[in-house]
Amino acid sequence: MIQSPGWLSILPPVIAIILAIWTKQVFVSLFFGIWLGWTILAQGNPITGIAAALESCVRVFQDTGNTKVIAFSAMVGALLAFTQYSGGVEGFVRWVSNKGIVKTRRKAGLLTYVIGLMIFVESSITCLVTGAISRPIFDKFNISREKLAYICDSTSAPICILIPLNGWGAYVIGLLANQNIDQPFRVLIHSLPFNLYAIFAIITVLVVILTGKDVGAMAKAEKRARVEGKVLRDGAEPVVSDEVISIAAKQGIKPNARNMLIPIAIMVMMMPIGLTITGDGNIMEGSGSTSVFWAVTAAIVGAGMLYSVQRLFKLREMVDLFFKGLGGLMPLALLMMLAFAIGDTCSELGTGPYVANLAKTWLNPRFVPVILFLVSGFIAFSTGTSWGTFGIMMPIAIPMVDSMGAHLHATVGAVLSGGIFGDHCSPISDTTIISSMASASDHIDHVRTQLPYALLATLLALIVYLIIGLQS
């Protein structure tokens, strides 16, 4: 197989993403991209390419982190089934209505926004909790699932990188330390004001919630939901099966909010415990995927014990409900597998390093932040990983501080900002996929409706980076 496909390395992820948005057939599009990548590596042999593509999909499960992400994503289906069949979701909606906490569409959006800001220990947990709590409320007020997915996504990775007391912060600090940066935590903190995309993304979603002004595909989705009462468009294919999100409470059970809130509280509280344990006492060095896996498992076990104490279900009912919920999220598990596989394919092709090295040839010292932002954004969009982008770009960006006289904090902030931008927009990003799942939205509809707001935040970030460059 060839080692350096050069510009061909860009084609598989870009074509897969374009096909997914154009055809709305995300599974077929992603596998086509995987096949194309391995066909390129096989020097154009399509038969060898398809064999290698299938093998790469299987190889995803060799990485324990990938397997845990796929597993906990599917297990959330069981948690959703539990909270609905126990009357927890219906009880929570009634409780919110009776307390007058949420009386308008705007307050529903603000509640979701605040929840997203408060849970910053891990981006996946942010999406899962925000979606689980807010989806029934959004449905009550006929707010589109696309809007919920947008809010979930915009308050996950952006807030986790801006409040770095979590695995995100630990990872970036490690990358900076590897580049011989003195006081890497201090450098990270000082780079936060230059993490412009994350800042503007969080501000943009708040403005959208407060004003109720929507644009493009989101405006159409909101009109459809408000006027026709359809939170999903006709023909939409949410990554969560209808069998999981439309389970009625068991007959004879009195709806009670605690049957939903207690399992979710267990999931939230288990996260810092898991991070502390996996980090050998240091919460910032803990494993995010392992901790989320433990948190979801603890929530399911806690829910089972809670319902047993109340004598709501028999053991056989809980087991059947578990597998029903798990089965309803098999499309999500397949989507995650393909997303990880195309990311691995890009690693084999050297997509990220190729783009990064290409950019080095035409970098101007004044425009280092804006170029690093754009290159990092493209890599993250193409590969679906912000962390992978940080790992590729930091060893390239940091030496520019000495060799080109670039501003250290602006350089670090631009790389982080670009990684978050690409990750936020990419259809193959795990946080984008989990946001679609948590809100029970059609995945490509989420990507399409979110993009205009992401591009607005990007434009604002670019303008400020250009100003910084011109003043340096």
C-alpha positions as CSV (number, residue, x, y, z in Angstrom):
1,M,0.0,0.0,0.0
2,I,1.2,3.5,-0.7
3,Q,2.4,5.6,2.2
4,S,1.8,9.2,1.3
5,P,-1.4,9.7,-0.9
6,G,-0.9,13.5,-0.6
7,W,-4.0,15.5,-1.7
8,L,-5.9,12.3,-2.2
9,S,-6.0,11.9,1.6
10,I,-8.5,14.8,1.8
11,L,-11.1,13.2,-0.6
12,P,-12.6,10.3,1.5
13,P,-13.8,12.4,4.5
14,V,-14.8,15.4,2.4
15,I,-16.8,13.3,-0.1
16,A,-18.4,11.2,2.7
17,I,-19.6,14.4,4.4
18,I,-20.9,16.0,1.2
19,L,-22.7,12.8,0.2
20,A,-24.2,12.5,3.7
21,I,-25.6,16.0,3.6
22,W,-26.8,15.8,0.0
23,T,-28.4,12.3,0.1
24,K,-29.3,12.2,3.8
25,Q,-28.0,8.6,3.7
26,V,-25.4,8.9,6.3
27,F,-24.6,5.2,6.8
28,V,-24.0,4.6,3.1
29,S,-22.0,7.8,2.7
30,L,-19.7,7.1,5.6
31,F,-19.0,3.6,4.4
32,F,-18.3,4.9,0.9
33,G,-15.7,7.3,2.4
34,I,-14.1,4.5,4.3
35,W,-14.0,2.3,1.2
36,L,-12.6,5.1,-0.9
37,G,-9.9,5.8,1.6
38,W,-8.7,2.2,1.7
39,T,-9.0,1.9,-2.1
40,I,-6.6,4.9,-2.3
41,L,-4.2,3.1,0.1
42,A,-4.5,-0.1,-2.0
43,Q,-3.3,1.9,-5.0
44,G,-6.7,2.0,-6.6
45,N,-7.7,-1.7,-6.1
46,P,-11.4,-1.6,-5.2
47,I,-11.6,-5.2,-4.1
48,T,-8.7,-4.9,-1.7
49,G,-10.3,-1.6,-0.6
50,I,-13.6,-3.1,0.4
51,A,-11.9,-5.9,2.3
52,A,-9.8,-3.4,4.1
53,A,-12.8,-1.1,4.8
54,L,-14.7,-4.0,6.4
55,E,-11.7,-4.9,8.4
56,S,-11.3,-1.3,9.6
57,C,-14.9,-1.3,10.9
58,V,-14.2,-4.4,12.9
59,R,-11.0,-3.0,14.2
60,V,-12.8,-0.1,15.8
61,F,-13.6,-2.4,18.7
62,Q,-10.0,-3.1,19.4
63,D,-9.8,0.4,21.0
64,T,-11.4,0.1,24.4
65,G,-12.3,3.8,24.4
66,N,-14.3,3.4,21.1
67,T,-16.0,0.4,22.4
68,K,-17.1,2.1,25.7
69,V,-18.4,5.1,23.8
70,I,-20.5,2.9,21.5
71,A,-21.7,0.8,24.5
72,F,-22.8,3.7,26.7
73,S,-24.4,5.4,23.7
74,A,-26.6,2.3,23.1
75,M,-27.2,1.8,26.8
76,V,-28.8,5.2,27.0
77,G,-31.6,3.7,25.1
78,A,-32.3,1.4,28.1
79,L,-32.2,4.4,30.5
80,L,-34.7,6.3,28.2
81,A,-37.0,3.3,28.2
82,F,-36.8,2.9,32.0
83,T,-37.6,6.6,32.7
84,Q,-40.6,6.5,30.4
85,Y,-42.2,3.2,31.3
86,S,-41.8,4.1,35.0
87,G,-43.8,7.3,34.5
88,G,-40.7,9.4,35.3
89,V,-40.8,11.4,32.1
90,E,-44.6,12.1,32.3
91,G,-44.2,13.0,36.0
92,F,-41.4,15.3,35.3
93,V,-43.3,17.2,32.6
94,R,-46.3,17.5,35.0
95,W,-44.0,18.7,37.8
96,V,-42.4,21.4,35.7
97,S,-45.8,22.5,34.5
98,N,-47.3,22.6,38.0
99,K,-44.4,24.5,39.4
100,G,-44.5,27.1,36.6
101,I,-40.8,26.6,36.0
102,V,-41.2,26.6,32.3
103,K,-44.2,28.4,30.8
104,T,-42.9,29.5,27.4
105,R,-40.8,28.3,24.6
106,R,-38.1,30.8,25.6
107,K,-37.9,29.5,29.2
108,A,-37.7,25.9,27.8
109,G,-34.7,26.9,25.8
110,L,-33.1,28.8,28.7
111,L,-33.5,25.8,31.0
112,T,-31.7,23.6,28.5
113,Y,-29.0,26.2,28.1
114,V,-28.4,26.5,31.8
115,I,-28.2,22.7,32.2
116,G,-25.7,22.5,29.4
117,L,-23.5,25.2,31.1
118,M,-23.7,23.6,34.5
119,I,-22.6,20.1,33.5
120,F,-19.1,20.6,32.1
121,V,-17.2,17.6,33.4
122,E,-17.6,15.7,30.0
123,S,-19.1,16.7,26.7
124,S,-21.0,13.4,26.2
125,I,-22.6,13.6,29.7
126,T,-23.6,17.2,28.9
127,C,-25.5,16.1,25.8
128,L,-27.1,13.1,27.4
129,V,-28.4,14.9,30.5
130,T,-29.5,18.0,28.6
131,G,-31.3,16.0,26.0
132,A,-33.0,13.6,28.5
133,I,-34.3,16.4,30.7
134,S,-35.3,18.8,28.0
135,R,-36.8,16.6,25.2
136,P,-40.2,16.0,26.9
137,I,-40.5,19.7,27.7
138,F,-39.6,20.7,24.1
139,D,-42.1,18.3,22.8
140,K,-44.8,19.8,25.0
141,F,-44.1,23.3,23.6
142,N,-43.8,22.0,20.0
143,I,-40.1,23.0,19.7
144,S,-38.3,21.2,17.0
145,R,-35.9,18.4,17.8
146,E,-33.4,20.2,15.6
147,K,-33.4,23.2,18.0
148,L,-32.9,20.9,21.0
149,A,-30.0,19.2,19.2
150,Y,-28.4,22.5,18.4
151,I,-28.6,23.7,22.0
152,C,-27.2,20.4,23.3
153,D,-24.3,20.5,20.9
154,S,-23.5,24.1,21.5
155,T,-23.2,23.7,25.2
156,S,-21.2,20.5,25.2
157,A,-17.7,20.8,23.7
158,P,-17.6,24.6,23.7
159,I,-18.3,24.8,27.5
160,C,-16.0,21.9,28.3
161,I,-13.0,23.5,26.6
162,L,-13.7,26.9,28.3
163,I,-14.0,25.4,31.8
164,P,-11.0,23.1,31.6
165,L,-11.4,21.5,35.0
166,N,-12.0,18.2,33.3
167,G,-10.4,15.7,30.9
168,W,-10.3,18.3,28.1
169,G,-8.1,20.6,30.2
170,A,-5.9,17.7,31.3
171,Y,-5.4,16.6,27.7
172,V,-4.5,20.1,26.4
173,I,-2.1,20.7,29.4
174,G,-0.4,17.4,28.5
175,L,0.1,18.5,24.9
176,L,1.5,21.8,26.0
177,A,3.9,20.1,28.4
178,N,5.1,17.8,25.7
179,Q,6.1,21.0,23.7
180,N,8.3,22.1,26.7
181,I,5.9,24.9,27.7
182,D,6.6,26.3,31.2
183,Q,3.5,26.4,33.4
184,P,1.1,24.8,30.8
185,F,-2.0,25.3,33.0
186,R,-1.3,29.0,33.2
187,V,-0.8,29.1,29.4
188,L,-4.1,27.3,28.9
189,I,-6.0,29.7,31.2
190,H,-4.5,32.7,29.4
191,S,-5.4,31.2,26.0
192,L,-9.1,31.0,26.9
193,P,-10.0,34.6,25.7
194,F,-8.5,33.6,22.3
195,N,-10.7,30.5,22.1
196,L,-13.1,32.7,20.1
197,Y,-15.2,30.1,18.3
198,A,-16.3,28.4,21.6
199,I,-17.1,31.8,23.1
200,F,-19.1,33.0,20.1
201,A,-20.9,29.6,19.8
202,I,-22.1,29.9,23.4
203,I,-23.2,33.5,22.9
204,T,-24.9,32.8,19.6
205,V,-27.1,30.0,21.0
206,L,-28.1,32.3,23.9
207,V,-29.1,35.1,21.5
208,V,-31.1,32.6,19.4
209,I,-33.0,31.4,22.5
210,L,-33.7,34.9,23.9
211,T,-34.8,36.5,20.6
212,G,-36.5,33.4,19.1
213,K,-35.0,34.5,15.7
214,D,-34.0,31.6,13.5
215,V,-32.5,31.4,10.1
216,G,-32.3,29.0,7.1
217,A,-33.3,25.4,7.7
218,M,-33.8,26.0,11.4
219,A,-36.4,28.6,10.7
220,K,-38.4,26.1,8.6
221,A,-38.0,23.4,11.3
222,E,-39.3,25.8,14.0
223,K,-42.3,26.9,11.8
224,R,-43.1,23.3,11.1
225,A,-43.1,22.4,14.8
226,R,-44.9,25.6,15.9
227,V,-47.6,25.6,13.2
228,E,-48.1,22.0,12.4
229,G,-47.1,20.5,15.7
230,K,-44.4,18.3,14.1
231,V,-41.2,18.2,16.1
232,L,-39.7,16.1,13.4
233,R,-40.1,16.5,9.6
234,D,-42.0,13.9,7.6
235,G,-39.6,11.2,6.6
236,A,-37.1,12.1,9.3
237,E,-35.0,9.2,10.7
238,P,-34.0,10.0,14.3
239,V,-31.0,7.9,15.5
240,V,-33.3,6.8,18.3
241,S,-36.0,4.3,17.4
242,D,-39.6,5.5,17.9
243,E,-40.0,2.4,20.1
244,V,-37.7,3.9,22.6
245,I,-38.9,7.6,22.6
246,S,-42.6,6.8,22.5
247,I,-43.0,4.4,25.4
248,A,-46.1,5.1,27.5
249,A,-46.0,4.7,31.2
250,K,-47.0,1.3,32.5
251,Q,-50.7,1.1,33.1
252,G,-51.6,1.7,36.8
253,I,-48.4,3.6,37.6
254,K,-48.8,7.1,39.0
255,P,-46.4,9.4,37.1
256,N,-43.6,10.7,39.4
257,A,-40.7,12.9,38.4
258,R,-38.3,11.2,40.8
259,N,-38.4,8.1,38.6
260,M,-36.6,10.2,36.0
261,L,-34.6,12.7,38.1
262,I,-32.9,10.2,40.5
263,P,-31.4,8.0,37.7
264,I,-30.1,11.2,35.9
265,A,-28.7,12.6,39.2
266,I,-26.9,9.3,39.7
267,M,-25.4,9.6,36.2
268,V,-24.3,13.1,36.8
269,M,-22.8,12.4,40.3
270,M,-21.0,9.3,39.0
271,M,-19.0,11.3,36.5
272,P,-16.6,13.1,38.9
273,I,-16.3,9.8,40.9
274,G,-15.4,7.9,37.8
275,L,-12.9,10.6,36.7
276,T,-11.3,10.6,40.1
277,I,-11.0,6.8,40.2
278,T,-9.6,6.4,36.7
279,G,-7.3,9.3,37.3
280,D,-5.8,7.7,40.4
281,G,-7.1,10.5,42.6
282,N,-6.7,13.3,40.0
283,I,-10.0,14.2,38.4
284,M,-8.4,16.0,35.6
285,E,-6.5,12.9,34.5
286,G,-9.4,10.6,34.5
287,S,-10.7,8.7,31.5
288,G,-13.8,10.3,30.0
289,S,-15.1,7.3,28.1
290,T,-14.7,5.0,31.1
291,S,-16.3,7.4,33.4
292,V,-19.3,8.0,31.2
293,F,-19.7,4.2,30.7
294,W,-19.7,3.8,34.5
295,A,-22.1,6.7,34.9
296,V,-24.7,5.3,32.5
297,T,-24.3,1.8,34.0
298,A,-24.8,3.2,37.5
299,A,-27.9,5.2,36.4
300,I,-29.5,2.0,34.9
301,V,-28.7,-0.1,38.0
302,G,-29.9,2.8,40.3
303,A,-33.1,3.1,38.2
304,G,-33.7,-0.7,38.5
305,M,-33.3,-0.6,42.3
306,L,-35.5,2.4,42.6
307,Y,-38.3,0.8,40.6
308,S,-37.9,-2.5,42.5
309,V,-38.3,-0.7,45.9
310,Q,-41.5,0.9,44.5
311,R,-42.6,-2.6,43.2
312,L,-43.2,-1.0,39.7
313,F,-41.7,-3.8,37.6
314,K,-40.8,-7.4,37.9
315,L,-37.2,-8.5,37.1
316,R,-38.3,-10.0,33.8
317,E,-40.0,-6.7,32.8
318,M,-36.8,-4.7,33.5
319,V,-34.7,-7.2,31.5
320,D,-37.1,-7.0,28.5
321,L,-37.2,-3.2,28.8
322,F,-33.4,-3.0,28.9
323,F,-33.0,-5.0,25.7
324,K,-35.8,-3.1,24.0
325,G,-34.1,0.2,24.8
326,L,-30.7,-1.2,23.8
327,G,-32.1,-2.5,20.5
328,G,-33.7,0.9,19.7
329,L,-30.3,2.5,19.6
330,M,-28.5,0.0,17.3
331,P,-28.6,2.5,14.4
332,L,-26.7,4.9,16.7
333,A,-24.1,2.2,17.5
334,L,-23.6,1.5,13.8
335,L,-23.3,5.3,13.1
336,M,-20.7,5.6,15.9
337,M,-18.7,2.6,14.5
338,L,-18.6,4.1,11.0
339,A,-17.6,7.5,12.4
340,F,-14.7,6.0,14.3
341,A,-13.8,3.9,11.3
342,I,-13.6,6.8,8.9
343,G,-11.5,8.6,11.6
344,D,-9.1,5.7,11.6
345,T,-9.0,5.7,7.8
346,C,-8.0,9.4,7.9
347,S,-5.2,8.5,10.3
348,E,-3.9,5.9,7.9
349,L,-4.1,8.3,5.0
350,G,-2.4,11.0,7.0
351,T,-5.1,13.6,6.2
352,G,-4.5,15.8,9.2
353,P,-0.7,16.0,9.0
354,Y,-0.9,16.6,5.2
355,V,-3.2,19.6,5.6
356,A,-1.2,20.9,8.5
357,N,2.1,20.7,6.7
358,L,0.6,22.2,3.6
359,A,-0.5,25.2,5.6
360,K,3.0,25.8,7.0
361,T,4.3,26.7,3.5
362,W,2.1,29.8,3.2
363,L,1.8,31.0,6.8
364,N,2.4,34.7,7.4
365,P,3.4,35.6,10.9
366,R,0.7,38.2,11.2
367,F,-2.0,35.8,10.2
368,V,-0.8,32.8,12.2
369,P,-4.0,32.7,14.5
370,V,-6.5,32.9,11.6
371,I,-4.6,30.3,9.5
372,L,-4.3,27.9,12.4
373,F,-8.0,28.4,13.2
374,L,-9.0,27.5,9.7
375,V,-6.6,24.6,9.3
376,S,-7.6,23.1,12.7
377,G,-11.2,23.6,11.8
378,F,-10.8,21.8,8.5
379,I,-8.9,18.9,10.1
380,A,-11.5,18.5,12.9
381,F,-14.4,18.7,10.4
382,S,-12.8,16.1,8.1
383,T,-11.8,13.7,10.9
384,G,-14.6,14.3,13.4
385,T,-12.3,14.7,16.3
386,S,-11.2,17.8,18.2
387,W,-8.8,16.0,20.4
388,G,-7.1,14.4,17.4
389,T,-6.8,17.8,15.8
390,F,-5.2,19.3,19.0
391,G,-2.7,16.4,18.9
392,I,-1.8,17.1,15.3
393,M,-1.7,20.9,15.4
394,M,0.0,21.7,18.8
395,P,3.4,20.3,17.7
396,I,3.1,22.4,14.6
397,A,1.7,25.6,16.1
398,I,3.9,25.9,19.3
399,P,7.3,26.1,17.4
400,M,5.9,29.0,15.4
401,V,5.9,31.1,18.6
402,D,9.7,31.2,18.6
403,S,10.4,30.8,14.8
404,M,7.9,33.3,13.6
405,G,7.3,35.5,16.6
406,A,3.7,34.4,17.0
407,H,1.7,35.3,20.1
408,L,1.7,32.1,22.4
409,H,-1.7,32.5,23.9
410,A,-3.4,33.5,20.7
411,T,-1.7,30.5,18.9
412,V,-2.9,28.0,21.5
413,G,-6.4,29.6,21.5
414,A,-6.7,29.5,17.7
415,V,-5.8,25.8,17.6
416,L,-8.4,25.0,20.3
417,S,-10.9,27.2,18.7
418,G,-10.5,25.6,15.3
419,G,-10.7,22.1,16.7
420,I,-14.0,23.0,18.5
421,F,-15.4,24.6,15.3
422,G,-14.7,21.6,13.1
423,D,-15.9,19.1,15.7
424,H,-19.1,21.1,16.2
425,C,-20.0,21.1,12.5
426,S,-18.8,17.7,11.5
427,P,-21.4,14.9,10.9
428,I,-18.9,12.3,12.0
429,S,-18.0,13.9,15.3
430,D,-19.1,11.9,18.4
431,T,-20.5,14.9,20.2
432,T,-22.6,15.8,17.1
433,I,-23.9,12.3,16.9
434,I,-24.6,12.0,20.6
435,S,-26.4,15.4,20.4
436,S,-28.7,14.0,17.7
437,M,-29.3,10.9,19.8
438,A,-30.0,12.7,23.1
439,S,-32.6,15.0,21.3
440,A,-34.0,12.1,19.2
441,S,-33.3,14.2,16.1
442,D,-32.6,13.2,12.5
443,H,-28.8,13.4,12.5
444,I,-28.4,15.1,9.1
445,D,-31.2,17.5,9.9
446,H,-29.3,18.5,13.0
447,V,-26.1,19.1,11.0
448,R,-27.9,21.2,8.4
449,T,-29.9,23.3,10.8
450,Q,-27.0,24.0,13.1
451,L,-24.5,24.9,10.3
452,P,-25.7,28.6,9.7
453,Y,-25.2,29.4,13.4
454,A,-21.8,27.7,13.5
455,L,-20.7,29.7,10.4
456,L,-21.9,32.9,12.1
457,A,-19.7,32.2,15.1
458,T,-16.9,31.3,12.8
459,L,-17.2,34.6,10.9
460,L,-17.1,36.5,14.1
461,A,-14.0,34.6,15.3
462,L,-12.3,35.1,11.9
463,I,-12.8,38.9,12.1
464,V,-11.3,39.1,15.6
465,Y,-8.4,36.9,14.6
466,L,-7.7,39.1,11.6
467,I,-7.8,42.2,13.9
468,I,-5.4,40.5,16.3
469,G,-3.0,39.7,13.4
470,L,-3.1,43.2,11.9
471,Q,-2.3,44.8,15.3
472,S,0.6,42.5,16.0
